Amino acid sequence: MDLKAALKQYFKDHGDDIRQRVIDLTVEMCKHKTVNVVSEKLPEHPYLKIRGEEWRVAEIVKRELDKMGIPYEEFARMEGRPNVIGKIGKDANGKRLLMPAHMDIVPAGEGWDTDPYDVIEKDGMLVGRGTLDNKGPLASIMAAVEVLKKTGIDKELNGQLMIAALADEEAEDPDGIDYGIGFLMEEKHIAPTYSIIPDIGENMKAIDIAEKGRTVFKITAIGKQAHGSTPERGINAVYMMAKMVNEIEKLKFDYEVHPVLGHPSLNLGEIHGGAAPNIVPGTCMIYIDIRSVPGMIKAGVIAQLQGCADKVKDGKFEIKVMSWNEPHAISPKNELVDSIQANAKEILGFIPEPIGQGGGTYAKTLNLKGVMAVGWGPGDDNAFHVANEYVEIQQLVDFALLTCLCAVDLLK
């Protein structure tokens, strides 16, 4: 039996049903405000009792897996933030392909033309918060395992395909505690050989094989509060920080250009200072985001920021690492990339190119734990975290077929 030919024929014969299945699942999951923010911003979202509340989408995933007759396990570091792992295949040859998608989303923000959580279909697109990042791809993967189950091809897989609906991708608290992929890997709840993470966009034309490290620093200028009518009695922390920012803007990192990732980057994303116009501010804080390349180490970056602080005359600064993760890269020549490229060429008519990126996905955690993982999936990379987020429906259907084909290649 030619398994891949049978899958392509099934999608041809049942394309409309699969399309509707993906739409229905995406619409239902996107109705739930599984917004994930850092704890200090939780009061801004009174509809949340805890960060993420991924249990709302997990209930849908478990219900559907039950209907399909697909066994699953649920793992949670805390109540309300579960990870659901469905499994098909024999798991006889030690090869496991993990297809993870996250259930949490970023806040809707402003500028929407429609209700962000009431998904609409427009010009072949689904529009709504989470349609692309990452509930649409999750629906696509669920449709894929359903096809494998209905066709009986799951019984022909000597390896194991794992569909994973995961928590805690969009925000990380300063304590660094992970409730999603990091938790699963730390506790050895999963042991994949390969993983495809559908969370990079690029309309399936690129395969993410390398990612920069991400560090968030909080820098506090410590001055002295005083009455605004007598500023000479205080030390204005905002003025102090302005000088610090000037030094940071001129900062040149010590690094070597990476062949895929290129150069590091620095972004000053937040600044907070002062209580009232008639008060000399005693503190001022900034948050900066640094994307590092291989060879850059935490101590070195801290030392360079301290060097900026040292250039501010009579300035006193506290530099705190809010989060840190390492850059990673794998070879573009391996069986996982080969399978993606060969199947995409046949189904989509192009060969996805290996790339590196500044954003972070689950691939980083998996790669640093020894798993051959790449980012690849549907959607326009300009549609992430914006108003009127969208994803092309046909891409979600195509990704479901490609998931099936790659599973056959890697797990047969």
Phi, psi and omega per residue, in radians:
M1 nan 2.227 3.083
D2 -1.492 1.722 -3.022
L3 -1.092 -0.740 -3.101
K4 -1.203 -0.653 3.076
A5 -1.126 -0.695 3.126
A6 -1.111 -0.680 3.122
L7 -1.158 -0.766 3.136
K8 -1.103 -0.673 3.112
Q9 -1.175 -0.688 3.137
Y10 -1.094 -0.766 3.122
F11 -1.143 -0.596 3.098
K12 -1.174 -0.725 -3.091
D13 -1.340 -0.498 -3.033
H14 -2.125 0.450 -3.065
G15 -1.001 -0.741 -3.111
D16 -1.143 -0.699 3.137
D17 -1.163 -0.722 3.135
I18 -1.144 -0.717 3.113
R19 -1.031 -0.815 -3.124
Q20 -1.166 -0.627 3.114
R21 -1.069 -0.786 3.130
V22 -1.110 -0.767 3.140
I23 -1.063 -0.865 -3.083
D24 -1.049 -0.775 3.139
L25 -1.129 -0.767 -3.131
T26 -1.083 -0.817 -3.127
V27 -1.045 -0.785 -3.109
E28 -1.147 -0.759 -3.113
M29 -1.177 -0.604 -3.088
C30 -1.298 -0.243 3.081
K31 -1.156 -0.373 -3.049
H32 -1.633 2.246 -3.079
K33 -1.466 1.247 -3.130
T34 -1.478 1.007 -3.041
V35 -1.361 2.310 -3.132
N36 -2.033 2.054 3.073
V37 -2.320 2.878 3.061
V38 -1.153 2.705 -3.006
S39 -0.996 -0.633 -3.083
E40 -1.183 -0.307 3.110
K41 -1.765 0.046 -3.129
L42 -1.042 -0.668 3.119
P43 -1.043 -0.342 3.116
E44 -1.307 -0.136 -3.092
H45 -2.250 1.339 -3.022
P46 -1.121 -0.249 3.091
Y47 -1.340 -0.143 3.133
L48 -1.777 2.353 2.974
K49 -1.598 -0.605 3.066
I50 -2.365 2.865 3.080
R51 -1.055 2.401 2.987
G52 1.413 -0.976 -3.063
E53 0.808 0.785 -3.080
E54 -1.121 -0.245 3.124
W55 -0.997 -0.465 -3.111
R56 -1.123 -0.742 3.097
V57 -1.391 -0.586 3.125
A58 -1.020 -0.615 3.108
E59 -1.086 -0.663 3.097
I60 -1.166 -0.810 -3.129
V61 -1.040 -0.807 -3.130
K62 -1.134 -0.703 3.108
R63 -1.033 -0.794 -3.102
E64 -1.229 -0.666 3.089
L65 -1.120 -0.672 3.067
D66 -1.044 -0.769 3.136
K67 -1.084 -0.645 -3.123
M68 -1.357 -0.244 -3.059
G69 1.316 0.510 -3.137
I70 -1.791 2.142 3.140
P71 -1.211 2.642 3.121
Y72 -2.606 2.829 3.032
E73 -2.154 2.661 3.121
E74 -2.156 2.243 3.140
F75 -2.232 2.345 -3.128
A76 -2.520 2.336 3.041
R77 -1.349 -0.501 3.065
M78 -2.545 2.679 -3.134
E79 -1.081 2.363 3.110
G80 1.679 -0.159 -3.121
R81 -2.257 1.146 -3.028
P82 -1.462 2.861 2.960
N83 -2.167 2.220 -3.089
V84 -1.939 2.183 -3.114
I85 -2.071 1.863 3.046
G86 -1.592 2.580 -3.034
K87 -2.375 2.304 2.974
I88 -2.319 2.817 -3.080
G89 1.778 2.995 -3.031
K90 -1.504 -0.376 -3.066
D91 0.929 0.745 -3.071
A92 -1.733 -0.416 -3.063
N93 -1.856 0.134 3.076
G94 1.402 0.046 3.138
K95 -1.740 2.307 -3.112
R96 -2.357 2.257 3.099
L97 -1.884 2.060 3.134
L98 -1.703 2.192 3.061
M99 -2.016 1.599 -3.065
P100 -1.734 2.467 2.993
A101 -2.383 2.526 -3.073
H102 -1.661 2.569 -3.090
M103 -1.629 -0.266 3.133
D104 -1.475 2.780 -3.113
I105 -2.382 2.880 3.014
V106 -1.456 2.844 3.083
P107 -1.019 2.703 -3.117
A108 -1.136 -0.669 -3.070
G109 1.262 -2.892 -3.067
E110 -1.896 2.942 3.013
G111 1.660 0.196 -3.116
W112 -1.355 2.523 3.056
D113 -1.501 -0.351 -3.134
T114 -2.400 3.054 3.068
D115 -1.093 2.105 -3.067
P116 -1.025 -0.464 -3.048
Y117 -1.788 0.046 3.071
D118 -1.961 1.548 -2.999
V119 -1.072 2.367 3.051
I120 -2.039 2.715 3.052
E121 -1.793 2.174 -3.079
K122 -2.549 2.126 3.084
D123 0.924 0.724 3.124
G124 1.373 0.147 -3.141
M125 -2.001 2.699 2.881
L126 -1.791 2.234 -3.089
V127 -2.032 2.200 3.122
G128 2.814 2.799 -3.127
R129 -1.204 2.136 3.132
G130 1.745 -0.156 -3.116
T131 -1.036 -0.660 3.093
L132 -1.737 -0.702 -2.948
D133 -2.116 1.365 0.364
N134 -2.639 0.367 -3.024
K135 -1.342 -0.562 3.051
G136 -1.077 -0.886 3.053
P137 -1.036 -0.620 3.072
L138 -1.083 -0.760 3.095
A139 -1.078 -0.670 3.122
S140 -1.099 -0.774 3.122
I141 -1.140 -0.688 3.101
M142 -1.103 -0.684 3.083
A143 -1.121 -0.639 3.138
A144 -1.107 -0.829 -3.116
V145 -1.202 -0.498 3.082
E146 -1.144 -0.715 3.094
V147 -1.130 -0.780 3.123
L148 -1.039 -0.640 3.120
K149 -1.243 -0.818 -3.090
K150 -1.120 -0.628 -3.106
T151 -1.448 -0.176 -3.092
G152 1.373 0.066 -3.122
I153 -1.223 -0.371 3.067
D154 -1.019 -0.556 -3.138
K155 -1.308 -0.239 3.134
E156 -1.622 -0.098 -3.135
L157 -1.515 2.029 3.104
N158 -1.308 -0.451 3.045
G159 -1.625 -2.961 -3.067
Q160 -2.160 2.307 3.026
L161 -1.760 2.215 -3.127
M162 -1.991 2.074 2.996
I163 -1.623 2.214 -3.020
A164 -2.179 2.096 3.019
A165 -1.798 1.897 -2.894
L166 -2.001 2.772 3.124
A167 -1.734 2.879 2.800
D168 1.065 0.988 3.062
E169 -1.840 -0.552 -2.917
E170 -1.478 -0.328 -3.098
A171 -2.581 2.552 3.121
E172 -2.217 2.161 3.092
D173 -1.229 2.745 3.128
P174 -1.022 -0.405 3.140
D175 -1.268 -0.186 3.076
G176 1.312 0.040 -3.122
I177 -1.255 2.206 -3.095
D178 -1.839 2.371 -3.106
Y179 -1.896 0.040 -3.077
G180 -2.049 -2.061 -3.039
I181 -1.092 -0.638 3.119
G182 -1.093 -0.764 3.094
F183 -1.059 -0.802 -3.113
L184 -1.083 -0.707 -3.126
M185 -1.296 -0.697 3.125
E186 -1.057 -0.736 -3.087
E187 -1.535 0.026 3.124
K188 1.015 0.653 3.073
H189 -1.334 -0.411 3.091
I190 -2.335 2.655 3.131
A191 -2.477 1.189 -3.098
P192 -1.279 2.678 3.002
T193 -1.574 -0.762 -3.127
Y194 -2.236 2.801 3.013
S195 -2.691 2.418 3.003
I196 -2.040 2.097 -3.088
I197 -1.841 1.937 -3.075
P198 -1.482 1.198 -2.972
D199 -2.579 0.624 3.130
I200 -2.198 -0.194 -3.078
G201 1.310 -2.389 -3.130
E202 1.156 0.197 3.077
N203 0.929 0.643 3.112
M204 1.134 0.229 -3.128
K205 -1.587 -0.061 -3.110
A206 -2.408 2.599 3.084
I207 -2.066 2.075 -3.121
D208 -1.371 1.897 3.129
I209 -1.903 -0.030 -3.115
A210 -2.692 2.503 3.131
E211 -2.418 2.472 3.074
K212 -1.191 2.719 2.987
G213 -1.300 2.728 3.115
R214 -2.216 2.235 3.085
T215 -2.224 2.356 3.015
V216 -1.986 2.166 3.093
F217 -1.930 2.457 2.954
K218 -1.917 2.111 -3.139
I219 -2.024 2.201 -3.110
T220 -1.999 2.183 2.987
A221 -1.524 2.218 -3.070
I222 -1.905 1.863 3.135
G223 -1.906 -2.453 3.138
K224 -2.538 2.155 -3.101
Q225 -1.297 2.522 3.101
A226 -2.725 3.006 3.104
H227 -1.242 2.486 -3.108
G228 -1.114 -0.358 3.131
S229 -1.404 -0.247 3.129
T230 -2.297 1.137 -3.071
P231 -1.095 -0.391 -3.132
E232 -1.169 -0.285 3.125
R233 -1.488 -0.160 -3.132
G234 -2.032 -3.105 3.011
I235 -2.208 1.981 -3.013
N236 -1.337 1.886 -3.084
A237 -1.195 -0.463 3.116
V238 -1.213 -0.764 3.055
Y239 -1.027 -0.750 -3.136
M240 -1.049 -0.789 -3.122
M241 -1.176 -0.597 3.111
A242 -1.014 -0.702 3.106
K243 -1.197 -0.662 3.102
M244 -1.121 -0.758 3.133
V245 -1.074 -0.678 3.097
N246 -1.049 -0.692 3.117
E247 -1.231 -0.695 3.131
I248 -1.109 -0.673 -3.132
E249 -1.100 -0.494 -3.140
K250 -1.572 -0.063 -3.027
L251 -1.114 2.316 3.039
K252 -2.027 2.050 -3.103
F253 -1.236 2.691 2.994
D254 -1.576 2.004 -3.098
Y255 -2.910 2.935 2.991
E256 -1.974 2.400 -3.131
V257 -1.070 2.241 -3.133
H258 -1.523 2.467 -3.075
P259 -1.084 -0.459 3.125
V260 -1.904 -0.744 -3.046
L261 -1.505 -0.349 3.093
G262 1.285 -2.121 -3.002
H263 -1.854 2.708 3.002
P264 -1.288 2.960 3.098
S265 -2.443 2.787 3.096
L266 -2.404 2.299 3.070
N267 -2.279 2.237 3.013
L268 -1.581 1.883 -2.991
G269 -1.759 -0.422 -3.112
E270 -2.479 2.575 3.012
I271 -2.500 2.374 -3.111
H272 -2.430 2.283 3.096
G273 -2.988 2.526 3.076
G274 1.529 2.634 -3.135
A275 -2.008 -0.526 -3.112
A276 -2.857 2.728 -3.129
P277 -1.049 -0.464 -3.082
N278 -1.744 0.403 3.066
I279 -2.197 2.272 2.995
V280 -1.237 2.080 -3.068
P281 -1.163 2.278 -3.141
G282 -1.524 -0.373 3.094
T283 -2.443 2.718 3.020
C284 -2.579 2.347 -3.065
M285 -2.154 2.511 2.979
I286 -2.232 2.695 3.022
Y287 -2.110 2.212 3.128
I288 -2.121 2.549 -3.122
D289 -1.973 2.092 3.139
I290 -2.031 2.209 3.064
R291 -1.826 1.980 -3.014
S292 -1.712 2.792 3.070
V293 -1.976 2.817 3.140
P294 -0.905 2.396 -3.102
G295 1.847 -0.411 3.089
M296 -1.487 2.314 -3.124
I297 -2.058 2.756 -3.070
K298 -0.991 -0.837 -3.087
A299 -1.045 -0.668 -3.136
G300 -1.167 -0.720 3.129
V301 -1.154 -0.756 3.102
I302 -1.042 -0.742 -3.128
A303 -1.092 -0.658 3.135
Q304 -1.233 -0.652 3.064
L305 -1.160 -0.672 3.093
Q306 -1.110 -0.597 3.083
G307 -1.091 -0.631 3.064
C308 -1.130 -0.763 3.136
A309 -1.087 -0.674 -3.103
D310 -1.138 -0.352 -3.125
K311 -1.448 -0.189 3.118
V312 -1.519 1.952 -3.060
K313 -1.087 2.262 3.115
D314 1.052 0.366 3.137
G315 -1.601 2.493 3.069
K316 -2.146 2.129 -3.053
F317 -2.299 2.544 3.012
E318 -1.953 2.186 -3.134
I319 -1.940 2.064 -3.074
K320 -2.147 2.282 3.073
V321 -1.442 2.013 3.135
M322 -1.467 -0.627 3.070
S323 -2.784 2.676 3.135
W324 -2.621 2.274 2.905
N325 -2.445 2.728 -3.001
E326 -1.477 2.699 2.966
P327 -1.273 2.817 3.081
H328 -2.578 2.790 3.086
A329 -2.771 2.494 3.032
I330 -2.171 2.908 3.120
S331 -1.197 2.486 3.080
P332 -1.351 -0.061 -3.118
K333 -1.903 1.702 3.089
N334 -2.809 2.976 -3.041
E335 -1.166 -0.481 3.133
L336 -1.205 -0.884 3.109
V337 -1.102 -0.706 3.131
D338 -1.030 -0.764 -3.135
S339 -1.117 -0.803 3.129
I340 -1.041 -0.821 -3.081
Q341 -1.139 -0.766 -3.108
A342 -1.133 -0.770 -3.125
N343 -1.240 -0.664 3.108
A344 -1.126 -0.689 3.131
K345 -1.028 -0.753 -3.108
E346 -1.275 -0.762 -3.033
I347 -1.489 -0.703 -3.032
L348 -1.787 -0.324 3.116
G349 1.522 0.195 3.076
F350 -2.554 2.847 3.136
I351 -1.860 1.999 3.106
P352 -1.074 2.426 -3.103
E353 -1.729 2.418 3.076
P354 -1.143 2.384 3.139
I355 -2.422 2.964 2.915
G356 -2.038 2.779 -3.120
Q357 -2.549 2.833 -3.134
G358 -1.509 -0.435 3.106
G359 -1.290 2.910 -3.124
G360 -2.032 2.482 3.070
T361 -2.292 -3.141 3.058
Y362 -1.044 -0.352 -3.123
A363 -0.993 -0.613 -3.112
K364 -1.085 -0.920 -3.136
T365 -1.015 -0.745 -3.109
L366 -1.197 -0.806 3.130
N367 -1.039 -0.755 -3.121
L368 -1.202 -0.235 3.058
K369 -1.775 0.172 3.043
G370 1.598 0.170 3.134
V371 -1.614 2.395 3.060
M372 -1.346 1.739 -3.033
A373 -2.240 2.479 3.081
V374 -2.375 2.779 2.995
G375 -1.720 2.243 3.125
W376 -2.887 2.300 -3.123
G377 3.091 -3.080 -3.061
P378 -1.354 2.893 2.975
G379 1.837 2.748 3.115
D380 -1.565 2.230 -3.102
D381 -1.144 -0.258 3.087
N382 -1.429 -0.063 -3.068
A383 -1.712 -0.005 -3.131
F384 -1.362 2.354 2.961
H385 1.049 0.492 3.137
V386 -2.112 2.903 3.001
A387 -1.155 2.575 -3.134
N388 1.056 0.688 3.034
E389 -0.892 2.450 -3.052
Y390 -2.572 2.835 3.017
V391 -2.612 2.512 3.124
E392 -1.330 2.233 -3.081
I393 -1.079 -0.754 -3.106
Q394 -1.074 -0.595 3.099
Q395 -1.127 -0.654 3.109
L396 -1.140 -0.684 3.102
V397 -1.167 -0.785 3.114
D398 -1.065 -0.669 -3.123
F399 -1.171 -0.591 3.072
A400 -1.069 -0.802 3.104
L401 -1.097 -0.779 -3.111
L402 -1.146 -0.575 3.040
T403 -1.060 -0.781 3.121
C404 -1.080 -0.788 -3.083
L405 -1.162 -0.732 3.119
C406 -1.155 -0.647 3.113
A407 -1.068 -0.734 3.105
V408 -1.100 -0.778 3.128
D409 -1.029 -0.802 -2.963
L410 -1.541 -0.355 -2.994
L411 -2.049 0.031 -3.062
K412 -1.170 nan nan
